[in-house]
Amino acid sequence: MPIRPFTLAVPSEQLEDLQRRLRSVRLPDGLDPHSWDDGTATAFVQRLLSHWRERFDWRSVERRINQLPQFIADIDGQPIHFVHQRGSGPKPMPLIITHGWPGSFLELERLLPLLTDPASHGGDAADAFDVVVPSLPGYGCSPAPARPGVSSRQIAGLWASLMRTLGYTRFGAQGGDIGAGVSMWLARDNHAMLSGVHVNYIPGSFRPHTDDGPHAVTAQEQDFLTRSSQFAASEGAYAALHSTKPQTLAFALTDSPAGLAAWIAEKFHAWVDHPGDLETVVPLDTLLGDIALYWFGGTLDASLRLYKENRQNPLVFKADERVAAPLGVAVFPKELPMPPRSWVERVFDVHRWEIMPRGGHFAALEQPELLAEEIRAFFRPLRG
C-alpha cells in the first residue's frame, strides 16, 4: 500500500452515540468527592463530563488536527498513521518522535513548529528538523496489530522501515513514556541508522546487567530501585493490570466514556507538574482531545495490551552489551522514578544528561519550549 494522505473524520453517528452515553452516565459516590486519594476525584469527573457533554467541540479539534500533514502507510503489513512535517532551514535533520500512554500524536502538536521552524520561534534555522510523529499501533489513528507479539521492540522495527520508506537512511529518535522505550530499541537494533537518541523518560523495564563483581549496584542505583518498588506498590496498579489482564479492563473503557475519562485523567493529575490544579497546565479541552482520540479510535484493548507485550519483551541487556548511538536524557522534576546517570551509562553512551527546571511526564505537552531547546541542544553536535 503506498503512502497516502490521511484526513480524520469521525462519523456523526459516533458523536451522537457518545452524547447519549454522556447523558446517561452513572458515577460512584466515594467518601470525599474532591479527594484523589482513592483515585480520580468524583467532583473532577463530574465537571470533566459536563464539559465534554455541553462545551467540548470535537469538530473544532478535528479541523485543527487536519491542518497537520498526516499520512497512512502500510509498513511490513501494519497500517501506520503519522504526521510528517518538513523543516524550514538550510539542512533539516530527520527526527522521529514517539508518544506513549495515555498520550497520542496530538500531545506533540505544540512541539512540532518549535522543531520544524525554530527561526520563527526565537531559535536558529540551522537547528530545524524534518519531524515524523507516528501513532503507535492501536493508538489514535493507527489500527491495532492483527497478531500478538508487537512490543516496543517490534514497533521500533516498524519505525526503521517507515523512515526508510520516507527516504531517510540516517535520523534521530526522541520519545517519552513508551516512546522512550521504542526510541531506545531503535538505538539497540538499528544503531547504524541512528544519529542519536533523546528521551525524557527511562522505561521501567530497562535493566542493565548487574552482578556482585565490577557491575555491582551502587547506593544511588539501589535508591532508585527502592523508589521504583515503592512507586509500583502505591501507584502502579494501572500498569499491573495493563500488563497482565488488559482485555478485562478494555471492556469497561470501551463501553464507558466516563470510565475512560476517569482512567486517563488520574494519570494526568498525578504525572503533570501542576500547583494542585491540573487545569492551569492542561485545560479541559486539551485533556478531552486526548481522551476523545482514544474513544473514537476504538482500539483500547490494543493500547492497553502493549504493556503486556513489553512485559514479555523487556529492555534487558546482557553483560558488557553496549549501544553505540549517542543518548541524551532530559530529567523533568515531576517525572516518574528515574534512574541515576550511572545506571544508564552501563549500556548507553550518554552525551547529555540535563536536569530540567519544571515539567512532568507529559513534557511535550507541559513544557514544549523547554523540551524543544533541549532536543536542539542534544542533536546540534550530531548533525551532518
WOZI-V429877 format. One record per pair of residues at least 12 apart in sequence whose ideal C-beta (glycine too) atoms are under 7 Angstrom apart, sorted by the first residue. I is the first residue (numbers start at 1). J is the second residue. If there is no record, write none. Layout:
I;J
I;J
This chain:
1;74
3;71
3;73
3;165
4;71
4;72
5;70
5;71
6;70
6;71
6;72
6;81
6;141
7;66
8;62
8;65
8;66
8;141
10;58
10;62
10;296
14;296
15;58
18;257
18;295
19;53
21;257
22;49
22;52
22;53
22;257
23;53
25;49
25;258
27;42
27;45
27;46
27;258
28;42
29;42
30;42
36;269
39;266
40;262
40;265
40;266
44;265
45;258
45;261
45;262
45;265
48;261
48;265
48;284
49;258
49;261
51;284
51;288
52;288
56;285
56;288
58;292
61;289
65;106
68;83
69;83
69;84
69;85
70;83
71;84
73;162
73;165
75;158
75;161
75;162
75;165
76;158
76;161
78;137
78;145
78;158
79;142
79;143
80;134
80;142
80;158
80;162
81;134
81;135
81;140
81;141
81;142
82;132
82;133
82;134
82;135
82;162
83;105
83;133
84;132
84;166
85;112
85;116
85;131
86;116
86;130
87;116
87;128
87;129
87;130
88;116
88;117
88;119
88;125
88;128
89;125
89;126
89;128
90;125
90;126
92;128
92;129
92;130
93;129
93;172
93;379
93;383
94;130
94;163
94;168
94;171
94;172
95;115
95;129
95;130
95;131
95;171
95;172
95;174
96;132
96;159
96;163
96;171
96;173
97;131
97;133
97;174
97;175
98;134
98;175
98;179
98;182
98;183
99;136
99;179
100;176
100;177
100;178
100;179
101;177
101;178
101;303
102;264
102;267
102;290
103;177
103;290
103;362
104;135
104;139
104;140
104;290
104;293
105;133
105;135
105;140
106;289
106;290
106;293
107;290
107;362
107;364
107;365
108;133
108;364
110;368
111;364
111;368
111;371
111;372
112;131
114;368
114;369
114;372
115;129
115;131
115;372
115;375
116;128
116;129
116;131
118;376
123;376
127;376
127;380
132;163
132;166
134;159
134;162
136;155
136;178
136;306
137;150
137;155
137;302
138;299
138;302
138;303
138;306
139;297
139;303
140;293
140;297
141;297
143;299
144;299
144;302
145;302
149;309
150;309
151;309
151;310
151;312
151;313
152;178
152;181
152;182
152;185
152;310
153;185
153;189
153;313
155;182
156;182
156;185
156;186
156;189
156;190
157;189
159;182
159;186
160;186
160;190
160;193
169;193
170;193
170;195
171;193
171;195
172;194
172;195
172;196
172;379
173;186
173;187
173;194
173;197
174;198
174;199
174;375
175;199
176;199
176;200
176;201
176;363
176;364
177;201
177;361
178;306
180;199
180;201
180;202
180;203
181;203
181;310
181;315
183;197
183;199
184;197
184;199
184;203
184;315
185;315
187;323
187;325
188;323
191;323
191;324
191;325
194;325
195;379
195;382
196;325
196;326
196;328
196;378
196;379
196;382
197;325
197;327
198;328
198;375
198;378
199;329
200;330
200;332
200;363
200;371
201;335
202;338
202;339
202;344
203;315
204;228
205;310
205;314
205;315
206;315
207;314
207;316
207;317
208;317
208;343
208;346
208;347
209;317
209;318
209;319
209;321
215;346
218;342
220;340
220;342
221;339
221;340
221;342
221;343
224;337
224;339
224;340
224;343
227;337
228;337
231;336
231;337
235;270
239;307
242;304
242;307
242;308
243;307
243;308
243;311
244;308
246;301
246;304
246;305
246;307
246;308
247;301
249;304
250;300
250;301
250;304
253;300
254;300
257;295
260;291
260;294
260;295
261;291
264;290
264;291
264;294
265;287
268;282
268;287
271;334
271;336
271;360
271;361
271;362
272;334
272;360
272;362
272;366
273;332
273;333
273;334
273;358
273;359
273;360
273;366
281;366
282;365
317;347
321;347
322;347
323;347
323;348
323;349
324;349
326;349
326;351
326;382
327;348
327;349
327;350
327;351
328;351
328;352
328;378
329;344
329;350
329;353
330;354
330;356
330;363
330;371
330;374
331;354
331;355
331;356
332;356
332;359
332;360
332;363
333;356
333;358
333;359
334;359
334;360
334;361
335;360
335;361
336;361
341;353
351;378
352;378
354;374
356;370
